[in-house]
Amino acid sequence: MPGLMPQTSGPAQAEMMQPQQADQVTMGEGDANVSPEEQKQYDQFVGNALTMISSPKTRSGILQSLAGDGNPKEGLATTAALIVKEVSESAKKSGMEISGDVMLHGGVEIVEALAETQASAGIADLDPEEIEGAMYQAADLYRGMAAATGSLNQQAAMQDIETLKAAQEQGQLGTLLPGIDQAQGEA
């Protein structure tokens, strides 16, 4: 679902967003492929995650999680999966079901923001391949957590993972996830 990316200059700007600005995230290229409902879901999903990342209440726990007990790539993946799980469960409790496409694209934005947080906090400055690996690991971790709670559509999750892997193998990840190439260049 191309187009579900905010018009920011990358994870650094996304991280610096104030919570009241989170609902101002807008689509980038490919606007025609995204319904207003999907864009609203994306904006709320990513905005809530960015609020959680920057909140003084959760900041120290997130930084500790990002350290990953000495393995920052694993810390990035675990933290991203936990944040996606928390935000999606919160949305579900409030009556909003987040689509898989929104979670996939939003998850990329969340991983990018967390990688920037890791770097700015002096925890780690992961290279693009490590960030990409953490992205796949986060998807697998989230899938496992959601399966354990019975809230996962296994077929849709496997399809999403296979789509990501195929795009990577064909060098088309940037087409599937607009903005990933820019984020990797900034990492």
KOLFIZA-192596 format. One record per residue: residue number from 1; x, y, z of N, C-alpha, C, CB in turn. Coordinates in Angstrom, 2 decimals, decimal comma. Glycine has a CB too. Layout:
residues N
[atom NUM; [X; Y; Z]; [X; Y; Z]; [X; Y; Z]; [X; Y; Z]]
...
This chain:
residues 187
[atom 1; [0,84; -1,17; 0,00]; [0,00; 0,00; 0,00]; [0,89; 1,24; 0,00]; [-0,96; -0,01; 1,21]]
[atom 2; [1,45; 1,59; -1,12]; [2,29; 2,77; -1,21]; [1,51; 4,03; -0,84]; [2,87; 2,91; -2,62]]
[atom 3; [2,21; 4,96; -0,25]; [1,60; 6,23; 0,08]; [1,37; 6,42; 1,56]; [0,31; 6,36; -0,63]]
[atom 4; [1,53; 5,38; 2,35]; [1,29; 5,51; 3,77]; [2,55; 5,97; 4,49]; [0,80; 4,20; 4,35]]
[atom 5; [3,22; 6,93; 3,97]; [4,42; 7,43; 4,61]; [4,25; 8,92; 4,86]; [5,68; 7,14; 3,75]]
[atom 6; [4,70; 9,39; 6,00]; [4,57; 10,81; 6,30]; [5,51; 11,65; 5,48]; [4,81; 11,07; 7,78]]
[atom 7; [5,21; 12,89; 5,36]; [6,07; 13,82; 4,64]; [7,05; 14,41; 5,64]; [5,25; 14,94; 3,92]]
[atom 8; [8,02; 13,61; 6,04]; [9,05; 14,06; 6,95]; [10,38; 13,84; 6,28]; [8,98; 13,32; 8,32]]
[atom 9; [11,43; 14,36; 6,87]; [12,74; 14,14; 6,28]; [13,39; 12,90; 6,86]; [13,63; 15,35; 6,49]]
[atom 10; [12,66; 12,06; 7,53]; [13,20; 10,82; 8,05]; [12,88; 10,64; 9,51]; [14,69; 10,78; 7,84]]
[atom 11; [13,48; 9,63; 10,11]; [13,14; 9,30; 11,48]; [13,50; 10,39; 12,48]; [13,82; 8,05; 11,87]]
[atom 12; [14,53; 11,17; 12,19]; [14,90; 12,23; 13,13]; [13,76; 13,22; 13,29]; [16,18; 12,95; 12,66]]
[atom 13; [13,17; 13,63; 12,18]; [12,07; 14,58; 12,26]; [10,85; 13,92; 12,89]; [11,72; 15,14; 10,87]]
[atom 14; [10,61; 12,64; 12,57]; [9,46; 11,96; 13,16]; [9,60; 11,88; 14,67]; [9,31; 10,55; 12,57]]
[atom 15; [10,82; 11,62; 15,14]; [11,02; 11,52; 16,58]; [10,80; 12,87; 17,26]; [12,41; 11,00; 16,89]]
[atom 16; [11,15; 13,93; 16,59]; [11,04; 15,25; 17,19]; [9,62; 15,79; 17,21]; [11,92; 16,21; 16,48]]
[atom 17; [8,68; 15,09; 16,58]; [7,31; 15,55; 16,57]; [6,78; 15,59; 17,99]; [6,43; 14,64; 15,69]]
[atom 18; [6,09; 16,62; 18,32]; [5,44; 16,71; 19,61]; [4,14; 15,91; 19,52]; [5,18; 18,19; 20,02]]
[atom 19; [3,66; 15,37; 20,63]; [2,44; 14,56; 20,60]; [1,27; 15,28; 19,93]; [2,05; 14,17; 21,99]]
[atom 20; [1,12; 16,57; 20,15]; [-0,01; 17,27; 19,54]; [0,15; 17,40; 18,02]; [-0,17; 18,65; 20,16]]
[atom 21; [1,36; 17,17; 17,50]; [1,57; 17,24; 16,06]; [1,35; 15,91; 15,38]; [2,97; 17,74; 15,77]]
[atom 22; [1,25; 14,84; 16,13]; [1,19; 13,50; 15,54]; [0,04; 13,36; 14,56]; [1,07; 12,47; 16,63]]
[atom 23; [-1,08; 14,03; 14,81]; [-2,21; 13,87; 13,89]; [-2,03; 14,69; 12,62]; [-3,49; 14,27; 14,58]]
[atom 24; [-0,93; 15,43; 12,49]; [-0,68; 16,22; 11,30]; [0,18; 15,49; 10,28]; [-0,03; 17,51; 11,68]]
[atom 25; [0,55; 14,24; 10,55]; [1,33; 13,46; 9,60]; [0,49; 13,26; 8,36]; [1,79; 12,10; 10,21]]
[atom 26; [1,07; 13,48; 7,20]; [0,32; 13,31; 5,96]; [1,03; 12,33; 5,05]; [0,12; 14,65; 5,25]]
[atom 27; [0,32; 11,90; 4,03]; [0,87; 10,94; 3,10]; [1,93; 11,59; 2,21]; [-0,23; 10,33; 2,24]]
[atom 28; [2,81; 10,74; 1,73]; [3,82; 11,17; 0,77]; [3,36; 10,80; -0,62]; [5,19; 10,55; 1,07]]
[atom 29; [4,29; 10,31; -1,43]; [3,97; 9,93; -2,80]; [3,01; 8,75; -2,80]; [5,25; 9,59; -3,59]]
[atom 30; [2,20; 8,66; -3,84]; [1,29; 7,54; -3,99]; [-0,03; 7,74; -3,28]; [1,94; 6,31; -3,47]]
[atom 31; [-0,42; 8,99; -3,08]; [-1,64; 9,30; -2,34]; [-2,86; 8,55; -2,84]; [-1,91; 10,77; -2,42]]
[atom 32; [-2,97; 8,33; -4,15]; [-4,16; 7,73; -4,74]; [-4,37; 6,30; -4,29]; [-4,08; 7,79; -6,23]]
[atom 33; [-3,35; 5,62; -3,78]; [-3,48; 4,23; -3,39]; [-3,96; 4,04; -1,95]; [-2,17; 3,56; -3,56]]
[atom 34; [-4,24; 5,11; -1,26]; [-4,59; 5,04; 0,15]; [-5,93; 5,72; 0,39]; [-3,50; 5,68; 1,03]]
[atom 35; [-6,83; 4,99; 1,07]; [-8,12; 5,58; 1,38]; [-7,97; 6,54; 2,56]; [-9,18; 4,48; 1,70]]
[atom 36; [-8,88; 7,50; 2,69]; [-8,83; 8,40; 3,84]; [-8,88; 7,64; 5,17]; [-9,97; 9,40; 3,77]]
[atom 37; [-9,65; 6,56; 5,23]; [-9,73; 5,77; 6,46]; [-8,37; 5,14; 6,80]; [-10,81; 4,68; 6,31]]
[atom 38; [-7,70; 4,61; 5,77]; [-6,38; 4,01; 6,00]; [-5,37; 5,06; 6,43]; [-5,89; 3,30; 4,73]]
[atom 39; [-5,44; 6,24; 5,82]; [-4,52; 7,31; 6,20]; [-4,78; 7,73; 7,65]; [-4,65; 8,52; 5,24]]
[atom 40; [-6,05; 7,80; 8,03]; [-6,39; 8,16; 9,40]; [-5,86; 7,11; 10,38]; [-7,92; 8,30; 9,56]]
[atom 41; [-6,01; 5,84; 10,03]; [-5,47; 4,77; 10,87]; [-3,96; 4,91; 11,00]; [-5,83; 3,39; 10,28]]
[atom 42; [-3,30; 5,13; 9,87]; [-1,84; 5,27; 9,86]; [-1,41; 6,43; 10,74]; [-1,32; 5,46; 8,43]]
[atom 43; [-2,04; 7,57; 10,55]; [-1,69; 8,76; 11,33]; [-1,85; 8,52; 12,82]; [-2,56; 9,95; 10,90]]
[atom 44; [-2,95; 7,90; 13,21]; [-3,20; 7,63; 14,63]; [-2,22; 6,58; 15,15]; [-4,64; 7,17; 14,84]]
[atom 45; [-2,00; 5,53; 14,38]; [-1,12; 4,44; 14,79]; [0,30; 4,96; 15,00]; [-1,14; 3,32; 13,74]]
[atom 46; [0,85; 5,62; 14,00]; [2,22; 6,13; 14,10]; [2,29; 7,26; 15,13]; [2,71; 6,64; 12,73]]
[atom 47; [1,30; 8,13; 15,14]; [1,29; 9,23; 16,11]; [1,29; 8,72; 17,54]; [0,09; 10,11; 15,88]]
[atom 48; [0,49; 7,70; 17,82]; [0,46; 7,14; 19,17]; [1,79; 6,48; 19,53]; [-0,67; 6,12; 19,28]]
[atom 49; [2,40; 5,80; 18,56]; [3,70; 5,18; 18,81]; [4,77; 6,23; 19,07]; [4,11; 4,29; 17,62]]
[atom 50; [4,78; 7,30; 18,28]; [5,77; 8,36; 18,48]; [5,56; 9,06; 19,82]; [5,68; 9,39; 17,33]]
[atom 51; [4,31; 9,21; 20,22]; [4,01; 9,77; 21,53]; [4,57; 8,87; 22,63]; [2,49; 9,97; 21,71]]
[atom 52; [4,38; 7,57; 22,47]; [4,89; 6,63; 23,45]; [6,43; 6,69; 23,52]; [4,43; 5,19; 23,11]]
[atom 53; [7,08; 6,78; 22,37]; [8,54; 6,83; 22,31]; [9,07; 8,08; 23,00]; [9,03; 6,79; 20,86]]
[atom 54; [8,39; 9,21; 22,83]; [8,89; 10,47; 23,35]; [8,35; 10,84; 24,74]; [8,57; 11,57; 22,39]]
[atom 55; [7,42; 10,06; 25,24]; [6,80; 10,38; 26,54]; [7,80; 10,24; 27,68]; [5,60; 9,47; 26,78]]
[atom 56; [7,84; 11,24; 28,57]; [8,72; 11,12; 29,74]; [8,38; 9,90; 30,61]; [8,61; 12,38; 30,58]]
[atom 57; [7,13; 9,46; 30,58]; [6,70; 8,31; 31,38]; [7,31; 7,01; 30,88]; [5,19; 8,20; 31,37]]
[atom 58; [7,53; 6,89; 29,59]; [8,01; 5,64; 29,01]; [9,44; 5,71; 28,49]; [7,10; 5,22; 27,90]]
[atom 59; [9,98; 6,90; 28,40]; [11,28; 7,11; 27,76]; [12,40; 6,25; 28,35]; [11,66; 8,56; 27,87]]
[atom 60; [12,55; 6,22; 29,67]; [13,67; 5,47; 30,25]; [13,52; 3,97; 29,99]; [13,77; 5,74; 31,76]]
[atom 61; [12,30; 3,46; 30,06]; [12,07; 2,04; 29,76]; [12,36; 1,71; 28,31]; [10,63; 1,67; 30,09]]
[atom 62; [11,99; 2,62; 27,43]; [12,26; 2,40; 26,00]; [13,77; 2,43; 25,74]; [11,55; 3,47; 25,14]]
[atom 63; [14,47; 3,37; 26,34]; [15,92; 3,42; 26,15]; [16,59; 2,16; 26,69]; [16,51; 4,66; 26,84]]
[atom 64; [16,13; 1,68; 27,83]; [16,68; 0,45; 28,38]; [16,40; -0,73; 27,45]; [16,10; 0,18; 29,78]]
[atom 65; [15,19; -0,80; 26,92]; [14,83; -1,86; 26,00]; [15,65; -1,79; 24,71]; [13,34; -1,79; 25,67]]
[atom 66; [15,89; -0,57; 24,22]; [16,68; -0,39; 23,00]; [18,12; -0,85; 23,17]; [16,66; 1,08; 22,57]]
[atom 67; [18,62; -0,81; 24,39]; [19,99; -1,28; 24,64]; [20,10; -2,78; 24,42]; [20,42; -0,94; 26,07]]
[atom 68; [19,01; -3,50; 24,59]; [18,97; -4,92; 24,25]; [19,96; -5,79; 24,99]; [19,19; -5,07; 22,82]]
[atom 69; [20,25; -5,48; 26,24]; [21,22; -6,27; 27,01]; [22,52; -6,47; 26,23]; [20,63; -7,63; 27,38]]
[atom 70; [22,98; -5,40; 25,60]; [24,24; -5,45; 24,86]; [24,09; -5,81; 23,39]; [25,15; -6,43; 25,50]]
[atom 71; [22,87; -6,12; 22,94]; [22,62; -6,43; 21,53]; [21,60; -5,41; 21,00]; [22,10; -7,90; 21,35]]
[atom 72; [22,09; -4,25; 20,53]; [21,16; -3,18; 20,14]; [20,25; -3,53; 18,96]; [21,93; -1,96; 19,80]]
[atom 73; [20,69; -4,40; 18,06]; [19,81; -4,80; 16,96]; [18,62; -5,56; 17,51]; [20,59; -5,66; 15,91]]
[atom 74; [18,88; -6,48; 18,43]; [17,79; -7,22; 19,06]; [16,93; -6,28; 19,91]; [18,35; -8,37; 19,91]]
[atom 75; [17,57; -5,34; 20,58]; [16,83; -4,36; 21,37]; [15,89; -3,53; 20,51]; [17,78; -3,45; 22,10]]
[atom 76; [16,36; -3,14; 19,33]; [15,53; -2,38; 18,39]; [14,33; -3,20; 17,96]; [16,36; -1,95; 17,16]]
[atom 77; [14,57; -4,45; 17,58]; [13,48; -5,31; 17,12]; [12,46; -5,56; 18,23]; [14,04; -6,66; 16,61]]
[atom 78; [12,94; -5,89; 19,40]; [12,04; -6,18; 20,52]; [11,23; -4,95; 20,90]; [12,84; -6,67; 21,73]]
[atom 79; [11,88; -3,82; 20,99]; [11,19; -2,59; 21,37]; [10,13; -2,23; 20,34]; [12,20; -1,43; 21,52]]
[atom 80; [10,47; -2,33; 19,06]; [9,50; -2,03; 18,00]; [8,30; -2,96; 18,08]; [10,17; -2,13; 16,62]]
[atom 81; [8,55; -4,25; 18,26]; [7,45; -5,21; 18,33]; [6,55; -4,92; 19,52]; [8,00; -6,65; 18,42]]
[atom 82; [7,15; -4,59; 20,65]; [6,35; -4,29; 21,84]; [5,52; -3,03; 21,67]; [7,25; -4,16; 23,05]]
[atom 83; [6,09; -2,01; 21,05]; [5,35; -0,76; 20,83]; [4,21; -0,99; 19,84]; [6,30; 0,35; 20,31]]
[atom 84; [4,48; -1,70; 18,76]; [3,42; -1,99; 17,78]; [2,31; -2,78; 18,46]; [3,98; -2,80; 16,56]]
[atom 85; [2,67; -3,76; 19,27]; [1,66; -4,55; 19,98]; [0,84; -3,67; 20,91]; [2,33; -5,69; 20,78]]
[atom 86; [1,50; -2,84; 21,70]; [0,81; -1,98; 22,65]; [-0,15; -1,02; 21,95]; [1,82; -1,21; 23,49]]
[atom 87; [0,34; -0,37; 20,89]; [-0,48; 0,61; 20,18]; [-1,65; -0,07; 19,46]; [0,38; 1,40; 19,18]]
[atom 88; [-1,40; -1,23; 18,85]; [-2,49; -1,91; 18,14]; [-3,53; -2,45; 19,12]; [-1,93; -3,07; 17,29]]
[atom 89; [-3,09; -2,94; 20,29]; [-4,05; -3,41; 21,30]; [-4,86; -2,24; 21,85]; [-3,33; -4,15; 22,44]]
[atom 90; [-4,22; -1,11; 22,05]; [-4,92; 0,07; 22,53]; [-5,98; 0,51; 21,52]; [-3,93; 1,21; 22,81]]
[atom 91; [-5,61; 0,48; 20,24]; [-6,56; 0,85; 19,18]; [-7,74; -0,11; 19,17]; [-5,87; 0,86; 17,80]]
[atom 92; [-7,44; -1,39; 19,30]; [-8,51; -2,39; 19,29]; [-9,47; -2,18; 20,46]; [-7,91; -3,81; 19,35]]
[atom 93; [-8,93; -1,86; 21,64]; [-9,77; -1,61; 22,82]; [-10,68; -0,41; 22,61]; [-8,91; -1,40; 24,06]]
[atom 94; [-10,22; 0,55; 21,81]; [-11,03; 1,73; 21,56]; [-11,94; 1,55; 20,34]; [-10,15; 2,94; 21,37]]
[atom 95; [-11,98; 0,34; 19,80]; [-12,89; 0,05; 18,70]; [-12,32; 0,24; 17,32]; [-14,07; 0,87; 18,83]]
[atom 96; [-11,02; 0,48; 17,20]; [-10,41; 0,67; 15,88]; [-9,54; -0,53; 15,55]; [-9,57; 1,98; 15,84]]
[atom 97; [-9,86; -1,21; 14,48]; [-9,06; -2,33; 14,01]; [-8,03; -1,79; 13,01]; [-9,96; -3,45; 13,36]]
[atom 98; [-6,76; -2,00; 13,30]; [-5,68; -1,51; 12,44]; [-5,42; -2,55; 11,35]; [-4,38; -1,23; 13,26]]
[atom 99; [-5,46; -2,12; 10,10]; [-5,24; -3,06; 9,00]; [-3,78; -3,50; 8,96]; [-5,64; -2,42; 7,66]]
[atom 100; [-3,55; -4,65; 8,35]; [-2,20; -5,18; 8,22]; [-1,28; -4,25; 7,45]; [-2,23; -6,52; 7,55]]
[atom 101; [-1,79; -3,63; 6,39]; [-0,98; -2,70; 5,61]; [-0,55; -1,50; 6,44]; [-1,75; -2,24; 4,37]]
[atom 102; [-1,48; -0,99; 7,23]; [-1,16; 0,16; 8,08]; [-0,11; -0,25; 9,11]; [-2,44; 0,69; 8,78]]
[atom 103; [-0,27; -1,43; 9,69]; [0,71; -1,89; 10,67]; [2,07; -2,12; 10,03]; [0,22; -3,17; 11,35]]
[atom 104; [2,09; -2,64; 8,83]; [3,36; -2,89; 8,14]; [4,09; -1,57; 7,86]; [3,12; -3,64; 6,82]]
[atom 105; [3,42; -0,64; 7,23]; [4,04; 0,64; 6,90]; [4,32; 1,46; 8,16]; [3,13; 1,44; 5,94]]
[atom 106; [3,38; 1,45; 9,09]; [3,59; 2,15; 10,35]; [4,74; 1,54; 11,14]; [2,32; 2,14; 11,19]]
[atom 107; [4,86; 0,22; 11,09]; [5,95; -0,46; 11,77]; [7,31; -0,03; 11,25]; [5,80; -1,95; 11,62]]
[atom 108; [7,40; 0,20; 9,94]; [8,65; 0,70; 9,36]; [8,97; 2,06; 9,95]; [8,54; 0,78; 7,81]]
[atom 109; [8,00; 2,93; 10,01]; [8,20; 4,27; 10,57]; [8,62; 4,19; 12,04]; [6,92; 5,12; 10,43]]
[atom 110; [8,02; 3,27; 12,77]; [8,34; 3,10; 14,19]; [9,77; 2,59; 14,36]; [7,34; 2,12; 14,86]]
[atom 111; [10,17; 1,62; 13,56]; [11,55; 1,11; 13,62]; [12,54; 2,23; 13,31]; [11,75; -0,08; 12,64]]
[atom 112; [12,23; 3,03; 12,30]; [13,12; 4,14; 11,93]; [13,23; 5,14; 13,08]; [12,60; 4,85; 10,66]]
[atom 113; [12,12; 5,48; 13,71]; [12,15; 6,43; 14,82]; [12,93; 5,86; 16,00]; [10,71; 6,79; 15,27]]
[atom 114; [12,76; 4,57; 16,26]; [13,49; 3,94; 17,36]; [14,98; 3,85; 17,06]; [12,93; 2,55; 17,63]]
[atom 115; [15,34; 3,59; 15,80]; [16,76; 3,54; 15,43]; [17,40; 4,91; 15,62]; [16,94; 3,07; 13,95]]
[atom 116; [16,67; 5,95; 15,28]; [17,18; 7,31; 15,48]; [17,29; 7,61; 16,98]; [16,26; 8,35; 14,79]]
[atom 117; [16,33; 7,15; 17,76]; [16,38; 7,32; 19,20]; [17,60; 6,61; 19,78]; [15,09; 6,79; 19,86]]
[atom 118; [17,85; 5,40; 19,29]; [19,03; 4,64; 19,71]; [20,30; 5,42; 19,44]; [19,08; 3,28; 19,00]]
[atom 119; [20,39; 5,96; 18,23]; [21,60; 6,70; 17,84]; [21,75; 7,98; 18,65]; [21,55; 7,03; 16,35]]
[atom 120; [20,67; 8,74; 18,79]; [20,77; 10,02; 19,50]; [21,02; 9,84; 20,99]; [19,49; 10,83; 19,30]]
[atom 121; [20,63; 8,69; 21,55]; [20,88; 8,41; 22,96]; [22,26; 7,81; 23,19]; [19,81; 7,47; 23,50]]
[atom 122; [22,99; 7,55; 22,10]; [24,33; 6,99; 22,22]; [24,34; 5,49; 22,50]; [25,07; 7,69; 23,29]]
[atom 123; [23,22; 4,83; 22,28]; [23,13; 3,39; 22,51]; [23,82; 2,64; 21,38]; [21,66; 2,94; 22,64]]
[atom 124; [23,46; 2,98; 20,15]; [24,04; 2,33; 18,98]; [23,69; 3,14; 17,75]; [23,53; 0,86; 18,84]]
[atom 125; [24,54; 3,05; 16,77]; [24,29; 3,68; 15,47]; [24,32; 2,55; 14,44]; [25,35; 4,82; 15,13]]
[atom 126; [23,19; 1,86; 14,32]; [23,11; 0,69; 13,46]; [23,21; 1,08; 11,99]; [21,81; -0,07; 13,71]]
[atom 127; [23,82; 0,20; 11,20]; [23,89; 0,47; 9,77]; [22,57; 0,05; 9,11]; [25,10; -0,28; 9,12]]
[atom 128; [22,36; 0,44; 7,86]; [21,08; 0,16; 7,20]; [20,71; -1,32; 7,17]; [21,11; 0,68; 5,79]]
[atom 129; [21,69; -2,19; 6,98]; [21,40; -3,62; 6,94]; [20,94; -4,12; 8,31]; [22,63; -4,41; 6,48]]
[atom 130; [21,53; -3,60; 9,37]; [21,12; -3,99; 10,72]; [19,71; -3,49; 11,02]; [22,11; -3,46; 11,76]]
[atom 131; [19,40; -2,30; 10,58]; [18,05; -1,76; 10,79]; [17,03; -2,59; 10,02]; [17,98; -0,27; 10,35]]
[atom 132; [17,37; -2,94; 8,79]; [16,48; -3,76; 7,98]; [16,29; -5,13; 8,63]; [17,02; -3,91; 6,55]]
[atom 133; [17,38; -5,72; 9,13]; [17,27; -7,00; 9,82]; [16,41; -6,89; 11,06]; [18,64; -7,51; 10,19]]
[atom 134; [16,56; -5,79; 11,79]; [15,74; -5,58; 12,98]; [14,26; -5,44; 12,60]; [16,21; -4,32; 13,74]]
[atom 135; [14,01; -4,86; 11,43]; [12,64; -4,71; 10,96]; [12,00; -6,08; 10,75]; [12,60; -3,89; 9,65]]
[atom 136; [12,73; -6,99; 10,09]; [12,21; -8,34; 9,88]; [12,05; -9,07; 11,21]; [13,14; -9,14; 8,95]]
[atom 137; [13,02; -8,92; 12,09]; [12,96; -9,56; 13,39]; [11,78; -9,04; 14,19]; [14,27; -9,34; 14,15]]
[atom 138; [11,53; -7,74; 14,12]; [10,38; -7,15; 14,83]; [9,07; -7,72; 14,30]; [10,39; -5,62; 14,69]]
[atom 139; [8,98; -7,87; 12,98]; [7,76; -8,45; 12,40]; [7,55; -9,87; 12,90]; [7,84; -8,43; 10,86]]
[atom 140; [8,63; -10,66; 12,95]; [8,52; -12,03; 13,45]; [8,13; -12,05; 14,93]; [9,83; -12,77; 13,24]]
[atom 141; [8,76; -11,17; 15,72]; [8,43; -11,10; 17,15]; [6,97; -10,71; 17,36]; [9,35; -10,10; 17,86]]
[atom 142; [6,53; -9,70; 16,62]; [5,14; -9,26; 16,75]; [4,19; -10,40; 16,38]; [4,87; -8,01; 15,85]]
[atom 143; [4,51; -11,07; 15,29]; [3,67; -12,19; 14,84]; [3,57; -13,24; 15,95]; [4,25; -12,83; 13,54]]
[atom 144; [4,69; -13,55; 16,60]; [4,68; -14,52; 17,69]; [3,85; -14,06; 18,87]; [6,09; -14,79; 18,14]]
[atom 145; [3,99; -12,78; 19,23]; [3,21; -12,24; 20,34]; [1,72; -12,25; 20,03]; [3,66; -10,81; 20,67]]
[atom 146; [1,38; -11,84; 18,82]; [-0,03; -11,78; 18,44]; [-0,62; -13,20; 18,33]; [-0,20; -11,02; 17,10]]
[atom 147; [0,17; -14,14; 17,85]; [-0,30; -15,53; 17,76]; [-0,56; -16,09; 19,16]; [0,73; -16,41; 17,00]]
[atom 148; [0,30; -15,75; 20,10]; [0,16; -16,24; 21,47]; [-1,13; -15,72; 22,12]; [1,37; -15,82; 22,30]]
[atom 149; [-1,56; -14,53; 21,74]; [-2,78; -13,97; 22,32]; [-4,01; -14,25; 21,46]; [-2,62; -12,48; 22,50]]
[atom 150; [-3,81; -14,91; 20,33]; [-4,93; -15,24; 19,45]; [-5,44; -14,08; 18,63]; [-6,04; -15,78; 20,26]]
[atom 151; [-4,65; -13,01; 18,53]; [-5,12; -11,83; 17,80]; [-4,47; -11,68; 16,43]; [-4,86; -10,59; 18,62]]
[atom 152; [-3,93; -12,77; 15,90]; [-3,20; -12,68; 14,64]; [-3,89; -13,49; 13,56]; [-1,77; -13,16; 14,81]]
[atom 153; [-4,03; -12,87; 12,40]; [-4,46; -13,58; 11,22]; [-3,19; -14,17; 10,61]; [-5,25; -12,63; 10,19]]
[atom 154; [-2,93; -15,45; 10,89]; [-1,68; -16,10; 10,48]; [-1,44; -16,00; 8,99]; [-1,71; -17,56; 10,89]]
[atom 155; [-2,46; -16,22; 8,19]; [-2,30; -16,19; 6,74]; [-1,88; -14,80; 6,27]; [-3,60; -16,62; 6,04]]
[atom 156; [-2,51; -13,76; 6,79]; [-2,17; -12,40; 6,39]; [-0,76; -12,04; 6,85]; [-3,18; -11,40; 6,97]]
[atom 157; [-0,38; -12,47; 8,05]; [0,96; -12,18; 8,57]; [2,03; -12,86; 7,72]; [1,10; -12,64; 10,02]]
[atom 158; [1,81; -14,11; 7,37]; [2,79; -14,82; 6,53]; [2,88; -14,17; 5,16]; [2,40; -16,31; 6,38]]
[atom 159; [1,77; -13,73; 4,62]; [1,76; -13,05; 3,33]; [2,58; -11,77; 3,40]; [0,31; -12,74; 2,89]]
[atom 160; [2,40; -10,99; 4,46]; [3,17; -9,75; 4,63]; [4,66; -10,02; 4,70]; [2,71; -9,01; 5,90]]
[atom 161; [5,05; -11,02; 5,46]; [6,48; -11,35; 5,60]; [7,04; -11,84; 4,28]; [6,68; -12,42; 6,69]]
[atom 162; [6,32; -12,68; 3,58]; [6,79; -13,17; 2,29]; [6,89; -12,03; 1,27]; [5,84; -14,27; 1,76]]
[atom 163; [5,95; -11,10; 1,32]; [6,00; -9,94; 0,43]; [7,25; -9,11; 0,70]; [4,74; -9,08; 0,60]]
[atom 164; [7,56; -8,88; 1,97]; [8,76; -8,13; 2,32]; [10,03; -8,85; 1,87]; [8,82; -7,90; 3,83]]
[atom 165; [10,10; -10,15; 2,11]; [11,28; -10,92; 1,71]; [11,47; -10,91; 0,21]; [11,18; -12,36; 2,22]]
[atom 166; [10,39; -11,11; -0,54]; [10,47; -11,11; -2,00]; [10,91; -9,74; -2,52]; [9,11; -11,50; -2,61]]
[atom 167; [10,37; -8,68; -1,94]; [10,76; -7,33; -2,36]; [12,23; -7,08; -2,09]; [9,90; -6,27; -1,64]]
[atom 168; [12,71; -7,54; -0,95]; [14,13; -7,37; -0,63]; [15,00; -8,14; -1,62]; [14,42; -7,83; 0,81]]
[atom 169; [14,65; -9,38; -1,88]; [15,44; -10,22; -2,79]; [15,49; -9,64; -4,20]; [14,88; -11,63; -2,83]]
[atom 170; [14,42; -8,98; -4,61]; [14,34; -8,40; -5,96]; [14,83; -6,96; -6,00]; [12,92; -8,46; -6,46]]
[atom 171; [15,31; -6,47; -4,86]; [15,78; -5,09; -4,80]; [14,65; -4,08; -4,93]; [16,78; -4,85; -5,89]]
[atom 172; [13,45; -4,47; -4,56]; [12,27; -3,62; -4,70]; [11,70; -3,16; -3,36]; [11,20; -4,36; -5,46]]
[atom 173; [12,48; -3,29; -2,29]; [11,96; -2,90; -0,97]; [11,57; -1,43; -0,95]; [13,01; -3,19; 0,11]]
[atom 174; [12,34; -0,58; -1,63]; [12,02; 0,84; -1,69]; [10,71; 1,12; -2,40]; [13,13; 1,59; -2,39]]
[atom 175; [10,33; 0,27; -3,34]; [9,05; 0,44; -4,04]; [7,90; 0,04; -3,12]; [9,01; -0,39; -5,33]]
[atom 176; [8,09; -1,05; -2,40]; [7,04; -1,53; -1,50]; [6,88; -0,61; -0,30]; [7,35; -2,95; -1,03]]
[atom 177; [8,00; -0,13; 0,23]; [7,98; 0,72; 1,42]; [8,66; 2,04; 1,09]; [8,67; 0,02; 2,63]]
[atom 178; [7,94; 2,96; 0,46]; [8,56; 4,24; 0,11]; [9,13; 4,90; 1,35]; [7,53; 5,17; -0,58]]
[atom 179; [10,33; 5,44; 1,22]; [10,97; 6,09; 2,34]; [12,04; 5,23; 2,99]; [9,94; 6,47; 3,35]]
[atom 180; [12,01; 3,90; 2,77]; [12,97; 3,03; 3,41]; [14,39; 3,32; 2,89]; [12,61; 1,55; 3,16]]
[atom 181; [14,52; 3,60; 1,61]; [15,84; 3,90; 1,05]; [16,40; 5,18; 1,66]; [15,76; 4,03; -0,49]]
[atom 182; [15,55; 6,18; 1,81]; [15,97; 7,45; 2,42]; [16,38; 7,21; 3,86]; [14,85; 8,50; 2,34]]
[atom 183; [15,59; 6,44; 4,59]; [15,90; 6,18; 5,99]; [17,21; 5,41; 6,11]; [14,76; 5,39; 6,65]]
[atom 184; [17,42; 4,46; 5,22]; [18,66; 3,68; 5,27]; [19,86; 4,55; 4,94]; [18,58; 2,48; 4,31]]
[atom 185; [19,68; 5,52; 4,07]; [20,76; 6,43; 3,73]; [21,11; 7,34; 4,89]; [20,38; 7,25; 2,53]]
[atom 186; [20,15; 7,62; 5,78]; [20,38; 8,49; 6,93]; [20,96; 7,74; 8,10]; [19,10; 9,16; 7,34]]
[atom 187; [20,77; 6,41; 8,09]; [21,22; 5,61; 9,25]; [22,73; 5,53; 9,30]; [20,64; 4,20; 9,19]]
